[in-house]
């Protein structure tokens, strides 16, 4: 998912640059905005994945600590 959003981000930003070069400022703005949104969604996805991995690690550590208390 993150890879797809990263590729989409770069494609949209390149398209925005081309649109700006061609003088289509409205299209460049829309494409640039969509590229920024795509980047934020990819970043959010990576953060959620990292957070869930950390929570899983903490749960495993908490479970193993309880086994050794007795």
N, C-alpha and C positions, 0 to 999 in steps of 0.2 A: 504494500500500500504506500509506504513512504517513498519507494523508488518511483512509483507511478506519479505521485504528486510532485516529486522533484523534477522529473522529466517534463511534466505538464507545465510547471513553473517556468522552466527555461524556454520551452516552446512559446508560451504566451508572452514572455518578455521579449523574445526575439521578434515575434510578430508585432508587438507594440513598437519596437524600435523601427521596424520596417514601415509601419503605418505612420509613424512620426516623420520618418525620412520622406515619405510620399506626401506629406502635408495633411494627412487625415488625423487631426489632433483629437477629435472626439473618439475615433476608433482606438487611437493609441492610449487614451485615458482609460477606456473600458478594458482593453486587453491588459494594460498594466495593472489595473485594479484586480482583475481576475487572477493575474499572476501572483500578486501579493496575497490574495485570499488563499490560493492554492499552496503557497509557501507556509502560511500560518496553519493551515489544516495539516500539512505534513509534519510541521513542528509539533503540533498538538498531539498527533498520532504517536510520534516518537516519545513524547513526554509520558503519555498514558501507558505505553508499552514499558518504559523504564520504571514507572511507578508501580505497575502491577508486578514486575519482576522483583522489585525491592520488597513489596509486601509479601510475596511468596517466599522470599528468602527469610524474611523476619518470622513468618509463620513457621517455617521449617526449623529455624533456630529456637523459637519458643517451645515447639513440641519436643525437640531433642533435649532442651534444658530440663523439662519436666521429668523426662525419663531418668535423668541422672541424679535427681534430688533425693530419691529414696535410698 
